[in-house]
Amino acid sequence: MRSIWNGAVSFGMVNIPIKLMSATENHAVSFRQIHTEDGGRIRYRKVCELEDHEVPTAEIGKGYEDADGSVVPITDDDLASLPLPTAKTIEIVAFVPADTVDPLQMDTSYYLSADGVPAAKPYTLLREALKRSEKVAVARFALRGRERLGMLRVVDDVIALHGLLWPDEIRAADSVGPDSEVKVRDAELDLADALMDTLGEVDLDSLHDDYRAAVEEMIAAKVEGGDTGAPEPAAQEGGGKVIDLMAALENSVRAARGEKPDTDASRGREAEVTPIRSRGSDTKSTKSTKSTTKSPTRKSAPRTPKEAGGKKSTATKKTTAAGKTTAAGKSTTAKKSTAAGKSTTAKKATPRKKTSA
């Protein structure tokens, strides 16, 4: 690995010459900006806004923009004159338990390598002291023109340096959590614990970036001129549903154990679950109220043609002494009735009456 910084670790009166090397690398697929019309590269040019022409790198310096918009030029000599005792030294200031360092402060990681044979002995001494004490060293160091905070720890018999953010660079977590209080029952916690135990541990070396692999395959297919074979994106279900948390936890445990999820686990149990968002609960109760209100006024099912026909025949059979029928729309037939009240229609309606009876 190529060293990016040479200096020393100051361990009390002990001075350990070291080389600093990056411990991580970025494997993300990078893209270029191109002109979609012809595929030409899009490049940025450094142009002076006062003279409106491109400026070479040799003529570019530093400047600090004040609140009023004015720019104060800062030269390399100005920065070199500032007191910076850690310019070439990683100065250890304390040894603390590892759990006292907030993971939010963790930044870029580096490896420290002993620079030369004379540095091997003090380097090994510091490494073994960190191992036996089970502590980490908090240090100050300067890199790329600014002083930084760091943490030294042992990784595979090598001393690693983790850059740390300064405490005032960590934002407070106020008003980030849920706005309303959420009550979690012991039964839900027990299921969550069971799920955690079932999932168990994982070998971090077995994890890999599936998205990056898919991007690389897609690029390779385009280079070969074939089909990219990109799958259709899966349709996502609509959100906003109030889930049965207990049923979800139980099914998660079953799935982790390789068992078949219980599709009926959530039926009839939604009232027992404390919803994460109260708005979903209010909506659900409103729908329930509406359903209860409508149920007493539910309309009866329409009559079948047979039922309707039977009643119609009965109405047709009823005639007055004058021979007029009471059924609507049968005035033509009623005129054919005799003085005795007998009509051809009445005779035809008799079988219908027997049928309806």
C-alpha positions as CSV (number, residue, x, y, z in Angstrom):
1,M,0.0,0.0,0.0
2,R,1.2,3.5,-0.8
3,S,1.8,5.8,2.2
4,I,-0.1,9.1,2.2
5,W,1.6,10.7,5.3
6,N,5.0,10.2,7.1
7,G,5.5,11.2,10.7
8,A,5.7,9.7,14.2
9,V,3.5,8.5,17.0
10,S,4.3,10.3,20.3
11,F,3.9,8.0,23.2
12,G,5.1,9.9,26.2
13,M,8.8,10.1,25.8
14,V,8.7,7.3,23.2
15,N,8.8,8.4,19.5
16,I,7.7,5.9,16.9
17,P,8.4,6.7,13.2
18,I,5.4,5.5,11.1
19,K,3.8,5.6,7.7
20,L,0.1,6.3,7.3
21,M,-1.8,4.3,4.7
22,S,-5.5,4.3,3.8
23,A,-7.3,1.3,5.3
24,T,-10.4,1.5,3.1
25,E,-11.1,1.9,-0.5
26,N,-14.2,2.9,-2.4
27,H,-15.6,0.2,-4.8
28,A,-18.6,2.3,-6.0
29,V,-19.1,2.4,-9.7
30,S,-18.3,5.9,-10.9
31,F,-20.0,7.6,-13.9
32,R,-19.0,10.4,-16.2
33,Q,-21.3,13.2,-17.4
34,I,-21.8,13.1,-21.1
35,H,-23.7,14.9,-23.8
36,T,-26.7,12.7,-24.5
37,E,-26.8,13.8,-28.2
38,D,-23.4,12.5,-29.2
39,G,-21.8,10.9,-26.1
40,G,-19.2,13.6,-25.7
41,R,-17.6,14.2,-22.2
42,I,-18.8,17.1,-20.2
43,R,-15.9,18.8,-18.4
44,Y,-15.7,21.6,-15.9
45,R,-13.4,24.5,-16.4
46,K,-12.1,26.8,-13.7
47,V,-13.0,30.3,-14.9
48,C,-12.3,33.6,-13.1
49,E,-15.7,35.4,-12.9
50,L,-14.0,38.8,-13.1
51,E,-11.9,38.3,-16.2
52,D,-14.2,35.6,-17.7
53,H,-11.4,33.2,-18.8
54,E,-10.0,29.9,-17.7
55,V,-7.4,30.0,-15.0
56,P,-4.5,27.5,-14.7
57,T,-3.9,25.5,-11.5
58,A,-0.7,27.4,-10.7
59,E,-2.7,30.7,-10.4
60,I,-5.4,29.3,-8.1
61,G,-5.1,30.0,-4.4
62,K,-7.2,29.9,-1.2
63,G,-9.6,32.6,0.1
64,Y,-12.1,32.9,2.9
65,E,-15.5,34.4,2.1
66,D,-16.7,36.7,4.8
67,A,-20.3,37.2,5.9
68,D,-20.6,40.3,3.7
69,G,-19.5,38.4,0.6
70,S,-15.9,39.8,0.5
71,V,-13.1,37.3,0.1
72,V,-10.0,37.4,2.2
73,P,-7.0,35.8,0.5
74,I,-5.1,33.1,2.5
75,T,-1.7,32.0,1.5
76,D,0.2,28.8,2.3
77,D,2.7,30.9,4.3
78,D,-0.2,32.2,6.4
79,L,-1.2,28.7,7.3
80,A,2.4,27.5,7.8
81,S,3.0,30.2,10.4
82,L,0.2,29.0,12.6
83,P,1.1,26.8,15.7
84,L,0.4,23.2,14.8
85,P,2.4,20.8,16.9
86,T,0.8,17.8,15.4
87,A,1.9,18.7,11.8
88,K,4.2,15.6,11.8
89,T,3.2,13.9,15.0
90,I,0.3,11.7,16.1
91,E,0.2,12.8,19.7
92,I,-1.5,10.4,22.1
93,V,-3.4,12.3,24.8
94,A,-5.2,9.5,26.7
95,F,-6.1,5.8,26.9
96,V,-9.8,5.1,27.4
97,P,-12.1,2.1,27.2
98,A,-13.3,1.5,23.7
99,D,-17.0,1.9,24.5
100,T,-16.4,5.5,25.6
101,V,-15.9,6.5,21.9
102,D,-19.3,7.2,20.3
103,P,-19.6,5.4,16.9
104,L,-21.1,8.6,15.5
105,Q,-17.7,10.1,15.7
106,M,-16.0,7.5,13.5
107,D,-14.6,8.8,10.3
108,T,-11.9,7.6,7.8
109,S,-9.7,4.7,8.8
110,Y,-5.9,4.3,8.3
111,Y,-3.2,1.7,9.0
112,L,0.0,2.7,10.8
113,S,3.2,1.0,9.6
114,A,6.5,1.1,11.4
115,D,8.9,3.2,9.3
116,G,12.2,1.4,9.4
117,V,13.9,-1.2,11.6
118,P,14.4,1.1,14.6
119,A,10.7,1.7,14.8
120,A,9.7,-2.0,15.0
121,K,10.4,-2.3,18.8
122,P,8.5,0.8,20.0
123,Y,5.7,0.0,17.5
124,T,5.3,-3.5,18.9
125,L,5.4,-2.2,22.5
126,L,2.5,0.2,21.8
127,R,0.5,-2.6,20.0
128,E,1.0,-5.1,22.9
129,A,0.2,-2.4,25.5
130,L,-3.1,-1.7,23.7
131,K,-4.0,-5.3,23.5
132,R,-3.3,-6.1,27.2
133,S,-5.1,-3.0,28.5
134,E,-8.1,-3.6,26.2
135,K,-8.2,0.2,25.7
136,V,-7.9,2.6,22.8
137,A,-5.7,5.6,22.5
138,V,-7.2,9.1,21.8
139,A,-4.8,11.2,19.8
140,R,-4.4,14.4,17.9
141,F,-2.9,14.6,14.4
142,A,-2.8,16.9,11.4
143,L,-3.7,15.8,7.9
144,R,-4.5,17.8,4.7
145,G,-4.1,21.2,6.3
146,R,-6.2,20.7,9.5
147,E,-5.9,19.2,12.9
148,R,-8.0,16.2,13.6
149,L,-9.0,13.9,16.4
150,G,-8.2,10.2,16.2
151,M,-8.4,6.8,17.9
152,L,-5.6,4.2,17.9
153,R,-6.6,0.5,18.3
154,V,-5.2,-2.9,17.3
155,V,-6.6,-4.7,14.2
156,D,-5.0,-8.0,13.2
157,D,-1.7,-7.2,14.9
158,V,-1.6,-3.8,13.2
159,I,-2.2,-0.4,14.8
160,A,-5.1,1.3,13.1
161,L,-5.9,5.0,13.3
162,H,-9.6,6.0,13.0
163,G,-10.2,9.6,12.3
164,L,-12.8,11.0,14.7
165,L,-15.1,14.0,14.4
166,W,-14.8,16.6,17.0
167,P,-17.6,16.5,19.6
168,D,-19.1,19.8,18.4
169,E,-19.4,18.3,14.9
170,I,-22.0,15.8,16.1
171,R,-25.6,17.0,15.8
172,A,-28.0,16.6,18.6
173,A,-30.7,14.0,18.2
174,D,-33.5,16.3,19.5
175,S,-36.9,15.8,17.9
176,V,-35.8,13.0,15.7
177,G,-37.7,10.2,17.5
178,P,-41.5,9.6,17.4
179,D,-43.6,12.7,18.4
180,S,-46.1,10.7,20.5
181,E,-45.5,8.1,23.2
182,V,-45.7,4.5,22.1
183,K,-46.4,1.8,24.6
184,V,-44.6,-1.5,24.0
185,R,-45.9,-4.6,25.8
186,D,-43.8,-7.3,27.3
187,A,-45.2,-9.9,24.9
188,E,-44.0,-7.8,22.0
189,L,-40.6,-7.4,23.5
190,D,-40.4,-11.2,24.1
191,L,-41.2,-11.9,20.4
192,A,-38.6,-9.3,19.4
193,D,-36.0,-11.0,21.6
194,A,-37.0,-14.4,20.1
195,L,-36.6,-13.0,16.6
196,M,-33.1,-11.5,17.4
197,D,-32.0,-14.9,18.9
198,T,-33.3,-16.7,15.8
199,L,-31.6,-14.5,13.4
200,G,-28.4,-14.9,15.4
201,E,-25.0,-13.6,14.2
202,V,-23.6,-13.0,10.7
203,D,-20.2,-13.3,9.2
204,L,-19.6,-9.7,7.9
205,D,-17.2,-11.0,5.3
206,S,-20.1,-12.8,3.7
207,L,-21.9,-9.6,3.0
208,H,-21.5,-7.9,-0.4
209,D,-23.0,-5.1,-2.4
210,D,-25.7,-6.7,-4.6
211,Y,-26.5,-3.4,-6.3
212,R,-23.0,-2.7,-7.4
213,A,-22.8,-6.2,-8.8
214,A,-26.0,-5.6,-10.8
215,V,-24.6,-2.3,-12.1
216,E,-21.4,-4.0,-13.2
217,E,-23.3,-6.8,-15.0
218,M,-25.5,-4.2,-16.7
219,I,-22.4,-2.3,-17.9
220,A,-20.8,-5.5,-19.2
221,A,-23.9,-6.4,-21.1
222,K,-24.0,-2.9,-22.7
223,V,-20.3,-3.2,-23.7
224,E,-21.0,-6.5,-25.4
225,G,-24.0,-5.0,-27.1
226,G,-26.5,-7.5,-25.8
227,D,-29.6,-7.2,-23.7
228,T,-29.0,-5.8,-20.2
229,G,-31.4,-8.3,-18.7
230,A,-32.5,-5.8,-16.1
231,P,-35.5,-7.2,-14.2
232,E,-38.7,-5.2,-13.9
233,P,-38.9,-3.3,-10.6
234,A,-41.2,-5.0,-8.2
235,A,-44.4,-3.1,-7.5
236,Q,-44.5,-1.8,-4.0
237,E,-47.5,-2.1,-1.9
238,G,-49.3,1.0,-0.8
239,G,-48.4,2.3,2.7
240,G,-50.5,3.6,5.5
241,K,-51.8,0.2,6.7
242,V,-52.0,-0.5,10.4
243,I,-50.3,-3.8,10.9
244,D,-50.7,-6.4,13.6
245,L,-47.3,-6.0,15.3
246,M,-47.7,-9.3,17.2
247,A,-48.6,-11.3,14.1
248,A,-45.7,-9.7,12.1
249,L,-43.3,-10.6,14.9
250,E,-44.6,-14.2,15.1
251,N,-44.4,-14.7,11.4
252,S,-40.9,-13.2,11.3
253,V,-39.8,-15.7,13.9
254,R,-41.4,-18.5,11.9
255,A,-39.7,-17.4,8.7
256,A,-36.3,-17.1,10.4
257,R,-36.8,-20.7,11.6
258,G,-37.7,-21.9,8.1
259,E,-41.3,-22.5,9.1
260,K,-44.4,-21.5,7.1
261,P,-45.9,-18.2,8.2
262,D,-49.4,-18.3,9.7
263,T,-51.7,-16.3,7.4
264,D,-54.5,-16.3,9.9
265,A,-52.4,-15.0,12.8
266,S,-53.6,-11.5,12.5
267,R,-57.3,-12.1,12.3
268,G,-59.4,-10.8,15.1
269,R,-56.4,-9.4,17.0
270,E,-55.9,-5.9,15.7
271,A,-57.6,-4.4,18.7
272,E,-54.9,-5.8,21.0
273,V,-52.0,-4.2,19.2
274,T,-50.7,-0.8,20.1
275,P,-50.3,1.1,16.8
276,I,-47.0,2.9,16.2
277,R,-48.8,5.8,14.7
278,S,-52.0,7.1,16.4
279,R,-53.3,8.5,13.1
280,G,-53.8,5.0,11.7
281,S,-55.7,4.0,14.8
282,D,-58.0,6.9,14.5
283,T,-58.7,6.2,10.9
284,K,-59.5,2.6,11.6
285,S,-61.9,3.4,14.5
286,T,-63.7,5.8,12.2
287,K,-64.3,3.2,9.6
288,S,-65.5,0.8,12.2
289,T,-68.0,3.3,13.5
290,K,-69.3,3.9,10.0
291,S,-69.8,0.2,9.4
292,T,-71.7,-0.2,12.7
293,T,-74.0,2.7,11.8
294,K,-74.9,1.4,8.4
295,S,-75.6,-2.2,9.4
296,P,-79.2,-1.7,11.0
297,T,-80.5,0.1,7.8
298,R,-79.2,-2.6,5.5
299,K,-81.6,-3.0,2.5
300,S,-83.2,-6.4,1.9
301,A,-82.2,-8.4,-1.2
302,P,-84.5,-7.8,-4.3
303,R,-87.3,-10.3,-4.8
304,T,-86.9,-13.0,-7.3
305,P,-89.0,-13.0,-10.5
306,K,-90.9,-16.0,-9.2
307,E,-91.9,-14.2,-6.0
308,A,-92.9,-11.1,-7.9
309,G,-94.9,-13.1,-10.4
310,G,-96.9,-14.9,-7.7
311,K,-97.9,-11.7,-5.9
312,K,-98.9,-10.2,-9.2
313,S,-101.2,-13.2,-10.0
314,T,-102.9,-12.7,-6.7
315,A,-103.5,-9.1,-7.4
316,T,-104.9,-9.9,-10.9
317,K,-107.3,-12.4,-9.5
318,K,-109.0,-9.9,-7.2
319,T,-111.8,-8.2,-9.1
320,T,-114.7,-5.9,-8.2
321,A,-118.3,-6.6,-8.8
322,A,-118.2,-4.4,-11.8
323,G,-115.4,-6.5,-13.3
324,K,-112.6,-4.0,-12.8
325,T,-109.2,-5.4,-11.7
326,T,-107.1,-3.7,-9.0
327,A,-103.8,-4.5,-10.7
328,A,-102.1,-1.6,-12.4
329,G,-101.8,-1.6,-16.1
330,K,-104.6,-4.2,-16.7
331,S,-107.4,-1.8,-17.7
332,T,-107.8,-3.4,-21.2
333,T,-108.3,-6.8,-19.7
334,A,-110.7,-5.5,-17.0
335,K,-113.1,-4.2,-19.7
336,K,-113.5,-7.7,-21.0
337,S,-115.0,-8.8,-17.7
338,T,-118.7,-10.0,-17.7
339,A,-121.5,-8.7,-15.3
340,A,-121.0,-11.8,-13.1
341,G,-117.4,-10.7,-12.6
342,K,-116.0,-13.6,-14.6
343,S,-113.4,-12.8,-17.2
344,T,-111.1,-14.7,-19.4
345,T,-108.1,-13.1,-17.6
346,A,-109.4,-14.3,-14.3
347,K,-109.6,-17.9,-15.6
348,K,-106.1,-17.6,-16.9
349,A,-104.9,-16.2,-13.6
350,T,-106.3,-19.2,-11.7
351,P,-103.4,-21.5,-12.4
352,R,-101.0,-18.7,-11.3
353,K,-102.9,-18.5,-8.0
354,K,-102.6,-22.2,-7.5
355,T,-98.9,-21.9,-8.3
356,S,-98.3,-19.1,-5.8
357,A,-100.3,-20.9,-3.2
